[in-house]
């Protein structure tokens, strides 16, 4: 058992002990014996010896749960839950719920905690039914139930239900849920596209933009749809908006944008767009795209000059990699074997590096996630900036 968790449990036990002692004193003024205190010490002994099942039994038996001790029991349930002992936490919460003396707010809190237990145990149906029931009550804590319900639907990937709940939260909580809603509509749109239902997909795109007009993800999806339908100019228009919506996501749009420009026969237009982006933020993806365009349009030496100048100002590993590749292909100033060696090294270094990271919790990886797998924030995972990134 981790020391901090054990310390927490003992603290909880001491708090329970305080209440027991206090109640005991009140009773002793009447005609009761000191039985409760004895039970308490037996329970504490079990707890210290990590026989937590027995400890819970003794504590629960020892105590008539009343309005003064519910918070302590909730804390105990939460400690078990944090330690991953979900079953014990469920027992504490179920026992609390069986008490008729709970106030309405206490009953709501205990049910929220129990739903959380069921979610962590993977019993999503049970969590869902409690939370739906709570979300129908006109209660101060209702938004908390709705937020938990959202997590259940996210885990089940039931995006339409998640969207219904988020629409309710948006009315009271505003902007944050509008941004999340755009992601839910995008999730549904991706499913519609897989089923080749383009009418539904279009409707979902409109819904996503109506909630978050700066949704990069929606622009990417729409850009891909326009491209697949052969509307290259529309695709270009949509994809170029991304540099205004959030320029740090712009690298994601470049491969498709280049193809769309190719189809319209206007690579010069692509160059002009890259030039504008370069002025705004000289990222590696833009620099490399521009370099490759220059190789095709103006020849190798211009491309090498451009890239060398850019790397002087904005040195990145991927840029260096590109330069070595280019020089090896076209000029060969350095002995090939040396260049090959350097290239292998930089390749290897790049292979080991994560490409995306979460600005919220620091999670990083090689794959793009619209919802961070660690902290579950939407849109927080972005391409990494700096020397080893963009
Ligand atoms: Zn995160």
Boltz pocket constraint, residues with backbone or C-beta under 6 A from the ligand:
constraints:
  - pocket:
      binder: B
      contacts: [[A, 358], [A, 359], [A, 360], [A, 361], [A, 362], [A, 363], [A, 372], [A, 373], [A, 374], [A, 375], [A, 376], [A, 377], [A, 380]]
      max_distance: 6.0
